Amino acid sequence: MAPRATMASTGQLASAARGSVAFTAALKLADWVGSGREVTKRGVPKPAAAVELCDLLGIEPHSRKPRSALDIAPLMTVWSVAVVADLIEQVGDRVRVGPGLRVWREGRPEEVLEAWVRCAQELLTPPDDMEEDDLARLAALVVLHEAEDAVTLDDLRLAIAEFFGDAGLDCSCPDCTSPEALRYADESGSGRPPAWQVAGLLSEFGIAALRGDEVTPTLLGRWFTALVFRDGAPSPDLDAATLIAAVNGLPHRLKLVMSRPWLSARTPAAAARDLLAAAEHTSGGLRLTALALLDECGPEAEPAWREWATKDGFGAYARSWLSQRSGTALAEADKAWLTVDALITTLDELPPELPEEVVAEAVHAQIGTGVSEALPRLAASDHPDAPRLVALLTDPGTPRPRPDRAGVGYELEIRLRYVENPPVWRRLRVPAELTLGELHHVVQVAMGWDNSHMHAFEHRTGRYGTSDRDLGFRDEHAVTVSQLLAKVGDKILYTYDFGDDWEHDITLKKIVPSSDIACTAGEGACPPEDCGGPGGYENLKAAVTDPTAQDHADLLEWLGLDSGDDFDPTTFSPETTTQALNRTRH
């Protein structure tokens, strides 16, 4: 529900929405569309039309002959606004002016504001499956919501880094704390948009004013962030357990912002009592979330902590809180209980089907090198899960999470699913101790992809990729190929580009006494990026070689070819691929 506003303020907000750069450009786009324009199968302007549209909107495309309008990010932002606001609509292979144009030009202020909010919520606030761009925009909105005045690009950069869980933010060395390092650190290959780019996008929507290094929330921006973070927060009437479940999984700072109305509706002591009671009966991430919210209750929650300090078991958290406040030492028994609880919380976050040896490795990593010294203390703890933890650490089959494959090589076959005539596959020789993160880069080079999209490995033990709890990915750099492929015939599924869904079967074909990297065989050229997956690739192959096909000329232009005769899907060289693999490695 939107925050209530007087008629005067509604008029001001609607006027600001109408005057925003993004919607001014979207209206120009709608006028350009007029009675109709042809679009591609993916619902965007054809390349030549995209360049024409860029000229109209004052956008400088990276090339006068783009492969696709999808490659021109600023144009796609305006196009998305026009689509979401119903300024344009697609009918078959054409796009025309939509019903939203009348609302935007002639509608009441309330209608205009409602249309603007719909666009801002869909395009600026993240869906359930948050990606990096979503998190960066969300971090900036949180900063603007909490800001009393202007913030700097450095403030945004730090907030974005916090949302991504970046380490090293407290480093005091000159290289890390210089304004230049802070401002541009997020442009050094992280894959996320830099702070100035995020601020620029919010400025285009009228949410912020960007002047030099300063970003100032506008009247429209303050109203919108209140809508998202205050009126959109969980109800203060919820019980503590429901609140914890509602904000669990959000980035830490966002958890606190979304929980603020609930916390503010209670005294710190009352909120702490409810959270402690709920935390005692949760586990894993839910317990961590409860503890994070308890930290927000502050020193005024001391009466609740003192009440819980008299309890056994979970009362160890209260005694720890009080010992930190008083500077006194915590009892060894409480230290042991809290250690077991922290480790069990880690275990509860791991996929249940994970092999026991991998689980043991995770626990060993948490404890470090002093497992043998820690075991007696953990065993003596009265934590109900202490026997489970001790059994895991003393099992005769652990700790040996990784097979001894030093100096051993694997011959892997990587075969692209659903692509035939010709099929696309590679036979590779790689070290068995390669991590999945390293294997990802090997697959990219060997297949011929350009590593511009997200990816994931799937195995019976779980999904691996860039570590992301919200996406359900485990860290691909923390597990080796030999841990998942133990015997000939074992397989992993590798998916690249979650839009086109290029699925690769990776099969262990042979174990060899060599750990170098080479491509020994293969067939078929790599499909072009962004061509629409296996089905789109089949259509592309047919259209490129058929001069009568509707998309023939556009596809040749996109591929940079003069003739369909120049397109050869069979081109592949193991020797050239081996050279590329070794160049990348070194």
C-alpha positions as CSV (number, residue, x, y, z in Angstrom):
1,M,0.0,0.0,0.0
2,A,1.4,3.4,-1.0
3,P,2.0,6.0,1.7
4,R,-0.9,8.4,2.1
5,A,-0.4,11.9,0.6
6,T,-2.4,15.1,0.4
7,M,-3.8,16.0,-3.0
8,A,-1.2,18.7,-3.3
9,S,1.7,16.3,-2.6
10,T,0.2,13.8,-4.9
11,G,0.2,16.4,-7.6
12,Q,3.8,17.2,-6.9
13,L,4.8,13.6,-7.0
14,A,3.0,12.9,-10.2
15,S,4.6,16.0,-11.8
16,A,8.0,14.8,-10.7
17,A,7.3,11.3,-12.1
18,R,6.1,12.8,-15.5
19,G,9.3,14.9,-15.6
20,S,11.7,12.1,-14.9
21,V,14.3,11.4,-17.6
22,A,13.4,7.7,-18.0
23,F,9.7,8.5,-18.6
24,T,10.3,11.5,-20.8
25,A,12.5,9.2,-23.0
26,A,9.8,6.4,-22.9
27,L,7.2,8.8,-24.2
28,K,9.5,9.8,-27.1
29,L,10.0,6.1,-27.8
30,A,6.2,5.6,-27.8
31,D,5.8,8.4,-30.3
32,W,8.5,6.8,-32.4
33,V,6.6,3.5,-32.4
34,G,3.5,5.2,-33.5
35,S,1.1,2.9,-35.3
36,G,3.6,0.0,-35.4
37,R,7.2,-1.1,-35.8
38,E,8.7,-4.5,-36.5
39,V,10.5,-6.2,-33.6
40,T,12.7,-9.3,-33.3
41,K,11.6,-12.7,-31.9
42,R,12.8,-11.5,-28.5
43,G,10.5,-8.4,-28.6
44,V,13.1,-5.7,-29.2
45,P,13.8,-3.3,-32.1
46,K,15.9,-4.7,-34.9
47,P,19.5,-3.6,-35.0
48,A,19.1,-0.8,-37.6
49,A,16.0,0.5,-35.9
50,A,17.8,0.4,-32.5
51,V,20.5,2.7,-33.8
52,E,17.8,5.1,-35.2
53,L,16.1,5.1,-31.8
54,C,19.3,5.7,-30.0
55,D,19.9,8.8,-32.2
56,L,16.4,10.0,-31.3
57,L,16.9,9.5,-27.6
58,G,20.5,10.9,-27.5
59,I,22.0,7.5,-26.6
60,E,25.4,6.7,-27.9
61,P,25.5,3.0,-28.8
62,H,28.8,1.1,-28.5
63,S,28.6,0.3,-32.2
64,R,26.7,1.6,-35.2
65,K,26.1,-2.1,-36.1
66,P,25.1,-3.8,-32.9
67,R,24.3,-7.5,-32.8
68,S,21.1,-6.8,-31.0
69,A,19.3,-4.0,-29.3
70,L,19.7,-6.1,-26.1
71,D,23.4,-5.1,-26.2
72,I,22.5,-1.4,-25.7
73,A,21.8,-1.2,-22.0
74,P,20.5,2.4,-21.8
75,L,18.1,1.8,-24.7
76,M,16.8,-1.4,-23.0
77,T,16.2,0.6,-19.8
78,V,13.9,3.0,-21.7
79,W,12.3,0.2,-23.7
80,S,11.6,-1.7,-20.4
81,V,10.0,1.4,-18.9
82,A,7.8,1.8,-22.0
83,V,6.7,-1.9,-21.8
84,V,6.0,-2.0,-18.1
85,A,4.1,1.3,-18.2
86,D,2.0,0.0,-21.1
87,L,3.2,2.9,-23.3
88,I,3.9,0.2,-26.0
89,E,2.6,-3.3,-26.5
90,Q,3.7,-6.2,-28.7
91,V,1.2,-7.8,-31.1
92,G,2.8,-10.6,-33.1
93,D,6.0,-9.5,-34.6
94,R,5.2,-5.8,-34.3
95,V,5.0,-3.3,-31.4
96,R,2.5,-0.4,-31.2
97,V,1.4,2.3,-28.9
98,G,-0.2,0.9,-25.7
99,P,-3.2,2.0,-23.5
100,G,-0.8,3.5,-20.9
101,L,0.0,6.4,-23.2
102,R,-3.4,8.0,-22.5
103,V,-3.0,7.6,-18.8
104,W,0.5,9.1,-18.8
105,R,-0.6,12.1,-20.9
106,E,-4.2,12.7,-19.8
107,G,-4.6,10.7,-16.6
108,R,-5.2,12.1,-13.1
109,P,-2.2,12.5,-10.8
110,E,-3.1,9.4,-8.9
111,E,-3.1,7.3,-12.1
112,V,0.2,8.7,-13.2
113,L,1.8,8.0,-9.9
114,E,0.4,4.5,-9.8
115,A,1.9,3.8,-13.3
116,W,5.3,5.2,-12.2
117,V,5.3,3.1,-9.0
118,R,4.5,0.0,-11.0
119,C,7.5,0.6,-13.2
120,A,9.9,1.6,-10.4
121,Q,8.9,-1.5,-8.3
122,E,9.4,-3.9,-11.2
123,L,12.6,-2.4,-12.6
124,L,14.4,-1.1,-9.5
125,T,13.4,-3.4,-6.6
126,P,14.5,-7.1,-6.9
127,P,12.4,-10.2,-7.4
128,D,12.8,-13.3,-5.2
129,D,15.8,-14.5,-7.3
130,M,18.0,-11.5,-6.8
131,E,20.9,-11.0,-9.2
132,E,23.8,-8.7,-8.8
133,D,22.2,-5.6,-10.5
134,D,19.1,-6.1,-8.3
135,L,21.2,-6.1,-5.1
136,A,23.2,-3.0,-6.2
137,R,20.1,-1.0,-6.8
138,L,18.5,-2.2,-3.6
139,A,21.6,-1.2,-1.6
140,A,21.4,2.3,-3.1
141,L,17.7,2.6,-2.3
142,V,18.4,1.6,1.3
143,V,21.1,4.3,1.7
144,L,18.7,6.9,0.3
145,H,15.9,5.8,2.5
146,E,18.1,6.2,5.6
147,A,19.9,9.4,4.5
148,E,18.9,12.7,6.0
149,D,20.7,14.6,3.3
150,A,23.0,14.0,0.4
151,V,25.2,10.9,0.3
152,T,28.4,10.4,-1.7
153,L,29.2,7.8,-4.3
154,D,31.6,6.3,-1.8
155,D,28.7,5.8,0.6
156,L,26.8,3.9,-2.2
157,R,29.9,1.9,-3.1
158,L,30.4,0.8,0.5
159,A,26.7,-0.1,0.8
160,I,26.8,-2.1,-2.3
161,A,29.9,-3.9,-1.1
162,E,28.2,-4.7,2.2
163,F,25.2,-6.2,0.4
164,F,27.5,-8.4,-1.5
165,G,29.3,-9.4,1.7
166,D,32.7,-8.0,0.5
167,A,35.5,-8.5,2.9
168,G,38.2,-5.9,3.6
169,L,36.0,-2.9,4.1
170,D,37.8,-2.0,7.3
171,C,41.2,-2.1,5.8
172,S,43.1,1.1,6.6
173,C,45.9,0.9,4.1
174,P,46.2,3.9,1.8
175,D,45.4,1.9,-1.4
176,C,42.1,0.6,0.0
177,T,40.9,3.8,1.6
178,S,41.6,6.4,-1.0
179,P,38.5,8.0,-2.5
180,E,39.5,6.7,-6.0
181,A,39.8,3.2,-4.7
182,L,36.5,3.3,-3.0
183,R,34.7,4.8,-6.0
184,Y,36.1,2.5,-8.6
185,A,36.7,-0.7,-6.6
186,D,33.4,-2.0,-7.9
187,E,34.5,-1.6,-11.5
188,S,37.5,-4.0,-11.2
189,G,35.8,-7.1,-12.6
190,S,33.2,-7.9,-9.9
191,G,30.5,-8.0,-12.6
192,R,28.2,-5.7,-10.6
193,P,27.4,-2.1,-11.8
194,P,29.5,0.7,-10.4
195,A,28.0,3.1,-7.9
196,W,27.9,6.0,-10.3
197,Q,25.9,3.8,-12.8
198,V,23.4,2.8,-10.1
199,A,23.1,6.4,-9.0
200,G,22.6,7.5,-12.6
201,L,19.7,5.0,-13.0
202,L,18.0,6.3,-9.9
203,S,18.4,9.8,-11.1
204,E,16.7,8.9,-14.4
205,F,13.7,7.7,-12.5
206,G,13.6,10.9,-10.5
207,I,14.4,9.2,-7.3
208,A,17.7,11.0,-6.7
209,A,19.6,14.1,-8.0
210,L,23.2,13.3,-9.0
211,R,25.6,16.3,-8.8
212,G,29.2,15.4,-9.0
213,D,30.0,12.9,-6.3
214,E,26.8,13.7,-4.3
215,V,23.5,11.8,-4.6
216,T,20.5,13.6,-3.0
217,P,17.2,11.8,-2.5
218,T,14.3,13.8,-4.1
219,L,10.8,14.3,-2.8
220,L,9.7,11.5,-5.1
221,G,12.6,9.3,-4.0
222,R,11.8,9.7,-0.3
223,W,8.2,8.8,-0.9
224,F,9.1,5.8,-3.0
225,T,11.7,4.4,-0.5
226,A,9.1,4.8,2.3
227,L,6.7,2.8,0.2
228,V,9.3,0.0,-0.3
229,F,10.9,-0.1,3.2
230,R,8.4,1.2,5.6
231,D,4.9,0.5,4.2
232,G,6.2,-2.6,2.5
233,A,7.8,-4.0,5.6
234,P,6.4,-6.9,7.6
235,S,3.5,-5.9,9.8
236,P,4.3,-4.8,13.4
237,D,1.5,-7.1,14.5
238,L,3.3,-10.3,13.5
239,D,4.7,-12.6,16.1
240,A,8.5,-12.8,16.3
241,A,8.8,-16.2,14.6
242,T,6.8,-15.0,11.6
243,L,8.9,-11.8,11.4
244,I,12.1,-13.8,11.4
245,A,10.9,-16.0,8.6
246,A,9.8,-13.0,6.6
247,V,13.2,-11.3,6.6
248,N,15.4,-14.4,6.6
249,G,17.5,-14.6,3.5
250,L,17.7,-10.9,2.9
251,P,21.0,-9.1,3.0
252,H,21.9,-8.1,6.6
253,R,21.3,-4.4,6.3
254,L,18.0,-4.9,4.5
255,K,16.9,-7.3,7.3
256,L,17.4,-4.5,9.8
257,V,15.6,-1.9,7.7
258,M,12.6,-4.1,7.0
259,S,12.4,-5.1,10.7
260,R,12.5,-1.6,12.0
261,P,8.7,-1.0,12.1
262,W,8.3,-4.2,14.1
263,L,11.1,-3.3,16.5
264,S,9.8,0.3,16.8
265,A,6.3,-0.9,17.9
266,R,7.8,-2.4,21.1
267,T,10.1,-1.4,23.8
268,P,13.7,-2.8,23.3
269,A,13.2,-5.2,26.2
270,A,9.8,-6.5,25.0
271,A,11.2,-7.0,21.5
272,A,14.2,-8.8,22.9
273,R,12.0,-11.1,25.0
274,D,10.0,-12.1,21.9
275,L,13.0,-12.6,19.7
276,L,14.9,-14.7,22.3
277,A,11.9,-17.0,22.7
278,A,11.6,-17.4,19.0
279,A,15.4,-17.9,18.5
280,E,15.5,-20.7,21.0
281,H,13.2,-22.8,18.8
282,T,14.9,-22.0,15.4
283,S,18.0,-23.3,13.8
284,G,20.3,-22.4,10.9
285,G,19.8,-19.1,9.1
286,L,16.6,-18.4,11.1
287,R,18.6,-18.4,14.3
288,L,21.2,-16.2,12.8
289,T,18.5,-13.8,11.7
290,A,17.0,-13.7,15.1
291,L,20.4,-13.0,16.7
292,A,21.0,-10.1,14.2
293,L,17.7,-8.5,15.1
294,L,18.5,-8.9,18.8
295,D,21.6,-6.9,18.3
296,E,19.4,-4.1,17.1
297,C,17.5,-3.9,20.4
298,G,20.6,-2.2,22.0
299,P,21.5,-1.8,25.7
300,E,18.0,-0.9,26.7
301,A,17.1,-4.6,26.2
302,E,19.2,-5.5,29.2
303,P,16.3,-6.6,31.4
304,A,15.3,-9.2,28.8
305,W,18.9,-10.5,28.6
306,R,19.1,-10.7,32.4
307,E,15.9,-12.8,32.5
308,W,17.3,-15.2,30.0
309,A,20.7,-15.4,31.7
310,T,19.1,-17.6,34.4
311,K,18.1,-20.2,31.9
312,D,20.1,-23.3,30.8
313,G,21.0,-24.0,27.2
314,F,20.1,-21.0,25.0
315,G,20.7,-18.8,28.0
316,A,24.4,-19.0,27.1
317,Y,23.7,-16.2,24.6
318,A,22.3,-14.0,27.3
319,R,25.3,-14.6,29.6
320,S,27.6,-13.9,26.7
321,W,25.8,-10.6,26.0
322,L,26.1,-9.6,29.7
323,S,29.8,-10.6,29.9
324,Q,30.6,-8.4,27.0
325,R,28.8,-5.5,28.6
326,S,30.5,-5.9,31.9
327,G,33.9,-7.0,30.6
328,T,33.9,-10.2,32.7
329,A,35.0,-13.6,31.5
330,L,32.4,-16.0,30.1
331,A,32.3,-19.5,31.7
332,E,34.1,-22.3,29.7
333,A,30.8,-24.3,29.7
334,D,29.0,-21.4,28.0
335,K,31.9,-21.0,25.5
336,A,31.6,-24.7,24.6
337,W,27.8,-24.5,24.2
338,L,28.0,-21.5,22.0
339,T,30.8,-23.1,19.9
340,V,28.6,-26.2,19.3
341,D,25.6,-24.1,18.5
342,A,27.6,-22.0,15.9
343,L,28.9,-25.1,14.2
344,I,25.5,-26.8,14.2
345,T,24.0,-23.7,12.7
346,T,26.6,-24.0,9.9
347,L,25.6,-27.6,9.4
348,D,21.9,-26.8,9.2
349,E,22.6,-24.4,6.4
350,L,24.3,-27.1,4.2
351,P,22.2,-29.2,1.7
352,P,20.9,-32.3,3.5
353,E,22.0,-34.6,0.7
354,L,25.7,-33.5,1.0
355,P,28.1,-36.4,1.4
356,E,29.3,-36.8,5.0
357,E,32.9,-36.2,4.1
358,V,32.1,-32.8,2.6
359,V,30.1,-31.9,5.7
360,A,33.0,-32.9,7.9
361,E,35.3,-30.7,5.8
362,A,33.0,-27.7,6.4
363,V,33.1,-28.3,10.2
364,H,36.9,-28.7,10.1
365,A,37.2,-25.4,8.2
366,Q,35.2,-23.6,10.9
367,I,37.3,-25.0,13.8
368,G,40.6,-24.7,12.1
369,T,43.7,-26.8,13.0
370,G,42.7,-27.3,16.7
371,V,40.1,-30.0,16.2
372,S,41.8,-32.6,18.5
373,E,42.1,-29.9,21.3
374,A,38.5,-28.8,20.9
375,L,36.8,-32.2,20.9
376,P,37.0,-32.9,24.6
377,R,35.5,-29.4,25.4
378,L,32.7,-29.9,22.8
379,A,32.0,-33.4,24.0
380,A,31.5,-32.1,27.6
381,S,29.0,-29.5,26.5
382,D,25.4,-30.0,27.4
383,H,24.3,-28.8,24.0
384,P,21.7,-31.3,22.7
385,D,23.5,-31.5,19.3
386,A,27.0,-32.0,20.8
387,P,27.0,-35.8,20.3
388,R,26.1,-35.4,16.6
389,L,29.0,-32.9,16.2
390,V,31.5,-35.0,18.0
391,A,30.5,-38.2,16.1
392,L,31.0,-36.3,12.8
393,L,34.5,-35.1,13.8
394,T,35.7,-38.4,15.2
395,D,34.2,-40.7,12.5
396,P,36.9,-43.0,11.2
397,G,36.0,-42.0,7.6
398,T,36.8,-38.4,8.3
399,P,38.5,-36.0,7.9
400,R,39.4,-37.2,4.3
401,P,37.1,-35.1,2.2
402,R,39.2,-35.1,-0.9
403,P,40.6,-38.1,-2.7
404,D,44.3,-38.1,-3.1
405,R,44.5,-37.2,-6.8
406,A,47.6,-35.0,-6.8
407,G,49.3,-35.3,-10.2
408,V,46.4,-37.2,-11.6
409,G,44.5,-36.1,-14.7
410,Y,40.9,-36.5,-15.8
411,E,39.6,-36.9,-19.4
412,L,36.3,-35.2,-19.5
413,E,33.7,-35.1,-22.2
414,I,31.7,-31.9,-22.4
415,R,28.6,-32.2,-24.6
416,L,26.1,-29.5,-25.3
417,R,22.6,-30.8,-24.9
418,Y,19.9,-30.5,-27.6
419,V,22.3,-29.3,-30.3
420,E,22.8,-31.4,-33.4
421,N,23.8,-31.1,-37.0
422,P,26.5,-30.9,-36.0
423,P,26.6,-31.8,-32.3
424,V,28.9,-29.6,-30.1
425,W,31.2,-31.4,-27.8
426,R,34.8,-31.4,-26.5
427,R,37.2,-34.0,-25.0
428,L,39.5,-32.3,-22.4
429,R,42.3,-33.4,-20.2
430,V,42.5,-31.5,-16.9
431,P,44.0,-31.9,-13.4
432,A,41.7,-33.9,-11.1
433,E,42.4,-31.3,-8.4
434,L,40.9,-28.4,-10.4
435,T,38.2,-26.6,-8.5
436,L,34.8,-26.2,-10.1
437,G,35.5,-22.5,-10.3
438,E,38.6,-23.2,-12.4
439,L,36.7,-25.8,-14.4
440,H,34.1,-23.1,-15.3
441,H,36.8,-21.0,-17.0
442,V,38.2,-24.1,-18.8
443,V,34.7,-24.9,-20.1
444,Q,34.2,-21.3,-21.3
445,V,37.4,-21.3,-23.3
446,A,37.1,-24.9,-24.6
447,M,33.5,-24.4,-25.8
448,G,34.0,-20.9,-27.1
449,W,31.7,-18.9,-24.8
450,D,32.7,-15.4,-23.7
451,N,31.8,-15.6,-20.0
452,S,29.2,-12.8,-20.1
453,H,26.4,-14.6,-18.3
454,M,25.7,-16.5,-15.0
455,H,26.4,-20.2,-14.7
456,A,26.0,-23.1,-12.2
457,F,27.1,-26.7,-11.8
458,E,24.5,-29.3,-10.6
459,H,25.4,-32.5,-8.9
460,R,23.5,-34.8,-6.5
461,T,25.2,-33.0,-3.7
462,G,23.8,-29.6,-4.6
463,R,24.3,-26.6,-6.9
464,Y,27.6,-24.9,-7.2
465,G,28.5,-21.5,-8.6
466,T,29.4,-18.0,-7.4
467,S,28.5,-18.5,-3.7
468,D,25.0,-17.2,-3.1
469,R,22.7,-18.5,-0.4
470,D,19.7,-16.8,-1.9
471,L,20.2,-18.6,-5.2
472,G,21.1,-21.8,-3.4
473,F,24.6,-22.0,-4.8
474,R,27.5,-23.4,-2.8
475,D,30.9,-22.0,-3.4
476,E,32.4,-23.5,-6.6
477,H,35.9,-22.6,-5.4
478,A,35.5,-24.8,-2.3
479,V,35.1,-28.1,-4.0
480,T,37.3,-29.9,-6.6
481,V,36.4,-31.9,-9.6
482,S,37.7,-35.1,-8.0
483,Q,35.3,-34.7,-5.1
484,L,32.3,-34.9,-7.4
485,L,33.6,-37.1,-10.1
486,A,35.2,-40.1,-8.3
487,K,34.8,-42.9,-11.0
488,V,34.5,-43.2,-14.7
489,G,31.0,-42.4,-15.8
490,D,30.2,-39.9,-13.1
491,K,28.6,-36.7,-14.4
492,I,28.0,-33.0,-13.6
493,L,25.5,-30.8,-15.3
494,Y,26.9,-27.3,-16.2
495,T,24.4,-24.6,-17.2
496,Y,25.5,-21.3,-18.8
497,D,23.2,-18.3,-19.4
498,F,20.1,-18.8,-17.3
499,G,18.1,-17.1,-20.1
500,D,19.2,-19.2,-23.1
501,D,19.9,-22.2,-20.8
502,W,22.9,-23.8,-22.5
503,E,23.2,-27.2,-20.7
504,H,26.4,-29.2,-20.8
505,D,26.8,-32.8,-19.7
506,I,30.3,-33.1,-18.2
507,T,31.3,-36.8,-17.9
508,L,34.4,-38.4,-16.5
509,K,35.7,-40.7,-19.3
510,K,39.1,-41.7,-18.1
511,I,41.6,-41.3,-15.3
512,V,45.1,-40.7,-16.6
513,P,48.6,-40.1,-15.1
514,S,48.9,-36.6,-16.4
515,S,47.7,-33.3,-15.0
516,D,48.2,-30.9,-17.9
517,I,45.3,-29.2,-19.7
518,A,44.6,-30.0,-23.3
519,C,41.7,-30.5,-25.7
520,T,42.2,-33.8,-27.4
521,A,39.0,-34.0,-29.6
522,G,35.8,-32.3,-30.3
523,E,33.2,-31.3,-32.9
524,G,31.0,-28.3,-33.8
525,A,31.5,-24.5,-33.4
526,C,30.2,-22.8,-30.4
527,P,26.7,-21.2,-30.9
528,P,26.6,-17.4,-30.9
529,E,26.0,-15.8,-27.5
530,D,22.4,-14.6,-26.9
531,C,20.9,-16.4,-29.9
532,G,18.0,-17.9,-27.9
533,G,19.3,-21.3,-26.7
534,P,19.3,-24.5,-28.6
535,G,16.0,-23.8,-30.3
536,G,17.1,-20.3,-31.3
537,Y,20.4,-21.7,-32.6
538,E,18.5,-24.1,-34.9
539,N,16.4,-21.3,-36.2
540,L,19.5,-19.1,-36.7
541,K,21.3,-21.9,-38.7
542,A,18.3,-22.2,-41.0
543,A,17.8,-18.5,-41.5
544,V,21.4,-17.6,-42.1
545,T,21.7,-20.1,-44.9
546,D,18.4,-19.2,-46.4
547,P,18.4,-15.8,-48.3
548,T,14.6,-15.9,-48.4
549,A,14.2,-16.0,-44.6
550,Q,12.7,-13.0,-42.9
551,D,15.6,-12.5,-40.5
552,H,18.4,-13.5,-43.0
553,A,19.8,-10.0,-43.5
554,D,19.5,-9.0,-39.8
555,L,21.3,-12.1,-38.7
556,L,24.1,-11.7,-41.2
557,E,24.6,-8.1,-39.9
558,W,24.5,-9.3,-36.3
559,L,27.1,-12.1,-37.0
560,G,29.2,-9.7,-39.0
561,L,29.1,-11.8,-42.1
562,D,28.8,-10.8,-45.7
563,S,27.1,-14.0,-46.9
564,G,25.4,-17.1,-45.5
565,D,28.2,-19.0,-47.2
566,D,30.6,-17.6,-44.6
567,F,28.7,-19.2,-41.7
568,D,30.2,-22.6,-40.8
569,P,28.8,-24.3,-37.7
570,T,31.3,-27.2,-38.1
571,T,34.4,-25.1,-37.5
572,F,36.5,-26.5,-34.6
573,S,40.2,-27.2,-33.9
574,P,41.5,-29.1,-30.8
575,E,44.9,-27.7,-31.4
576,T,43.7,-24.1,-31.4
577,T,41.6,-24.8,-28.4
578,T,44.6,-26.2,-26.5
579,Q,46.6,-23.1,-27.3
580,A,43.7,-20.9,-26.0
581,L,43.5,-23.0,-22.8
582,N,47.2,-22.6,-22.1
583,R,47.2,-18.9,-22.8
584,T,44.3,-18.4,-20.4
585,R,46.0,-20.6,-17.8
586,H,49.2,-18.5,-17.9
